[in-house]
Amino acid sequence: MLQPPENKNATPMASNPNTYAPVKASSAPMEQATIGRSLVIKGEISGAESLFVDGRIEGTINIPENRVTIGRNGAVTADINAREVVIMGKVQGNIICSDRLDIRSEGSVTGDVVVQRISVEDGAILKGSVQVQAADQKGKQHQLQTRQAEAPKPPANDMAKATTAAAGA
């Protein structure tokens, strides 16, 4: 077999000298606060990140832009306002979701619910009223409130003149 002569001064060449190893673009990690199994919180919880509850909470939970997850060991006696709520434990209180409520088979809810979408698995418990709103209904309600606030009101003098004219007719 023929082999090329070894050149001791030559540096070994890379198999592909134009190799580019791209740096992996890491997406922002999903921030999630956790309330552990042994923690008990009484009061108001609010924030701008998702919340996982495996302990006990009494009060209110207000996280309108993110998800609240009640773990299997979670026991919540509170009103919840969140974009999305997943329940695997027990909740006593009213729930307002701007997107979706998911009650898993081992979860239970006692309270009134206002949602856009709801999912209740077999075996889950739901005691209370459920109001499902269309996605655009919230926008319509907001527009109506804004229009009512902006509507010009007639001056009190004009109202008195109109009432007097109507009474005189």
N, C-alpha and C positions, 0 to 999 in steps of 0.2 A: 504494500500500500504506500501510496505517496502521501507524504505529509509536508506542509510548508515548513520551512526552517523557522525555529523560534528566534525571535528578535528580543533580546533581553532589555533593550532600551525602550521598546514600544509599550505604551500603556494599554491595558485591555479596553477595548471599545465596548460601549453599551450596545445592546442589540438594536436599539432605536435611539439615536442621539436626540431626536426631537420629541421625546416622550414628555407629555405634560400630564401631571397628576392634578386634576382639579380639586380644589378644596371643597369639601362637602358643605353646602349651604345649610346651616342648621336653622330650622324654623324656630320661632320663639317658643319656648316651652310653655305648655298650658299651665298657668298658675292655678293652683287649687289649695285652698285652706282646708285643714282637717281638724275636726273636733273629735278627739279620741274617745275610746270606750269608757274611760274612767272619769271624763270631764263632765261637769254640770255647770251650765251657764244660765243665769237668770237676768233678763234684760233684753236690750235691742241689739241685733246684729245687722250691720249693713256693710256693704263693700262693693268692690269692682272686680272681684275674681270669683271663680266658682267655689262652692263650699261642699265639703263632704262631712256629714254628721254621723258619728257612730256612738255618740254619748247622749246626754240629755240636755234639752233646751226648753226654757220657759220664757215666753215673751213674744218678740216679733223678729222675723227674718226678712230683711229688705235688700235683695240683690237683683234689681230689675233687668240688668243686662247679661246675666250669666245663669249657670245651672246650679241648682241646689239638689244634692243627693242625700237621701236619708238611708243610711246603711241598715243592715239586718239587726244590729244592736241599738239603733237609734230610736229614741223616744222623744218626740217633739210635741210640746203643748204650746203652740204659737201660731200666729197668722203668718203665712208665707207669701211674699211677692217676689217672683223671679221670672226670667224668660222661659226657663225649662225646669221642671221638677221631676225627679225620679224617686219613688218611694219603695223601699224594701223593708222598712221598719214600721213604726206606729206614729201617726200624726193626728193630733186633736187640734183643730183650728181651721180657719178659712184659708183657701189657697187661690191666689190670682196668678195666672201664667199668661204671659204675652205670646207664648208659642205652644208648648206641649207639656202635658202631664202624663206620666207613665207610672202606673201603680202595678208593681210586680206581684207575683202569686203569693208571696209571703208578706206583702204590705197591707196596711189598713189605714183608712182615712175616715175621720169623723168630723164633718164640717162642710161648709158650702164651698163650691168650686166654680171659678170663672176661668174658662180656657178657650183657646182657638182649636186645639186638637187634644184628644184624650185617648189613652189606651189603658184598659183594665184587663189584666190577665186572669185566667181561671184561678179561683182560689183567693183572689184579692177581695178585700172588704172595703166598701164605700157606703158610708151613711151620711146623707145630706143631699142638698140640691146641687144639680149640675147645670151650669149655663154655658152653652157653647156659642161663641161669637164668631162671626165671619171675620176674616183677616182685614177686610176693608171697612168693617163696621166701626172699628176704633178710629180710623181716619175720618169717617163721616161724622162721628160724634164730636171729634176735636174741631172739625171745620164748622159745625153747627154752633158750638160754644163760642168760637172765635167770631163768627158772623153776628151772633147775638150781642157780644160785647162791643162790636164795632158799629152796630146799627145806631143811626142818629135818632135821638129822642126829641120830640117837639118841645119847645119851650113851654113852661107852665102857663104863660099868658095866652098862647094860642089855644091851649087845652081849655082854659076858662072861657075864651071867646066862642070856641066851638060848642061847648056845653050850653052856654047862654043862647047861642043862635038856634041850637036844636030845641031848647026848651021853649023859645019864643015862637017857633014855627008851628 
